């Protein structure tokens, strides 16, 4: 993943993806609103052709699988959403009583 933050929370997302999850690389120059073509080409080549890029892609594939598993029935996100809905139903019933 090539991270090129433009506005809003994208800079925070870049930090999360590049520094914490280690599934992306950041382009240089976005701070000055100018990313050189050579810089972008270098990052694309890094991601697509280098050993470091291969490791990034492997980590990203693992993160993708973990996210998909969380959404499946019985997954952590699915179960958390079910608990959230149960809480809403309980609160609604208590308000009606």
C-alpha positions, 0 to 999 in steps of 0.5 A, a space after each residue: 500500500 502506498 500512502 499519500 495522505 491529502 486531508 482530514 484523518 489521512 495523515 493519522 491513517 498513514 502513520 497507522 498503516 506505515 509505522 504500526 501495521 507495517 503494511 504500507 510505505 509513505 511517499 515523500 513530499 506530500 507535506 509540501 503538496 508536491 510529490 515528484 513522479 520519481 518518488 512515486 515511481 520509486 515507491 511503486 517499484 519498492 512495493 511491486 518488485 523488492 523483497 521489502 515490498 513482498 513482505 509488505 504485501 504478505 502482511 497486508 494479505 494477513 491483515 485482510 484475512 484477519 479483517 474478513 474473519 472478524 466479519 464472519 459469523 462467530 468472528 469478533 466484529 460479528 459477535 461485538 455487533 450482536 452484543 451491541 444490538 442486544 444492548 440496544 434492545 435491552 435499553 429500548 425495552 427498559 425505556 418502554 417499561 
